Amino acid sequence: MTKLKMTYFEPEDVLHLLIAEGTEVDSIELGPQITAELNANGELIGVEIFKASSFLRDFLLETVQAKLLNLTLAKTG
């Protein structure tokens, strides 16, 4: 497996994660803002995140808030 490469296209607000070298022959929409890129063998070679800045912001906020809630509940429980 090659080293993960990330490229951010600021004008389009798209984050592209290259997982493995190869030609994309198919893609699958995993969610409203996430597309998986597949090679001829159906193996994952890349991921595109559209509206990346808001997607990552929301993901991080939700993750941090959940962690803080768990820490707070553990202290009071």
C-alpha atoms as one frame of an Amber mdcrd trajectory, in Angstrom:
protein
   0.000   0.000   0.000   1.309   3.438  -0.871   1.451   6.313   1.547  -1.797
   8.290   1.802  -1.685  11.529  -0.183  -4.092  14.381   0.436  -4.851  17.201
  -1.954  -7.179  20.074  -1.154  -8.762  21.979  -4.028  -9.689  25.239  -2.328
 -11.812  26.860  -5.078 -14.056  23.775  -5.230 -13.710  22.972  -1.480 -12.890
  19.330  -2.306 -10.494  17.129  -0.357  -9.064  14.203  -2.314  -7.415  11.304
  -0.494  -5.270   9.082  -2.704  -4.989   5.696  -1.025  -3.397   3.673  -3.834
  -2.086   4.365  -7.311  -4.297   3.191 -10.146  -6.926   4.150 -12.630 -10.398
   4.931 -11.350 -12.959   2.863 -13.223 -15.910   3.210 -10.879 -17.105   5.238
  -7.930 -19.652   4.793  -5.191 -21.396   7.581  -3.324 -20.995   6.744   0.370
 -22.936   9.771   1.531 -24.107  13.152   0.319 -20.557  14.531   0.415 -18.311
  11.454   0.138 -17.406   9.419  -2.933 -15.230   6.286  -2.952 -13.099   5.727
  -6.055 -12.501   2.130  -7.151 -10.056   0.457  -9.540 -10.860  -2.325 -12.027
 -10.688  -4.930  -9.230 -13.202  -3.032  -7.104 -10.499  -1.980  -4.639 -10.613
   1.391  -2.945  -7.998   3.731  -4.396  -9.310   7.125  -3.358 -11.904   9.159
  -1.528 -13.313  12.561  -2.402 -14.979  14.754   0.198 -17.074  17.559  -1.258
 -17.780  20.704   0.786 -14.769  19.506   2.758 -14.348  22.507   5.055 -17.867
  22.278   6.481 -17.810  18.447   6.490 -14.592  18.341   8.528 -15.688  21.168
  10.817 -18.973  19.415  11.600 -17.275  16.022  12.020 -14.670  17.428  14.411
 -17.219  19.388  16.419 -19.461  16.340  16.817 -16.515  14.133  17.792 -15.123
  16.589  20.334 -18.562  17.302  21.808 -19.245  13.570  22.193 -15.864  13.060
  23.902 -16.470  15.996  26.246 -19.960  14.729  27.062 -18.563  11.291  27.903
 -15.870  12.841  30.103 -18.438  15.019  31.868 -20.786  12.079  32.432 -17.930
   9.945  33.737 -16.987  12.635  36.277 -20.575  13.117  37.492 -21.662   9.487
  37.284
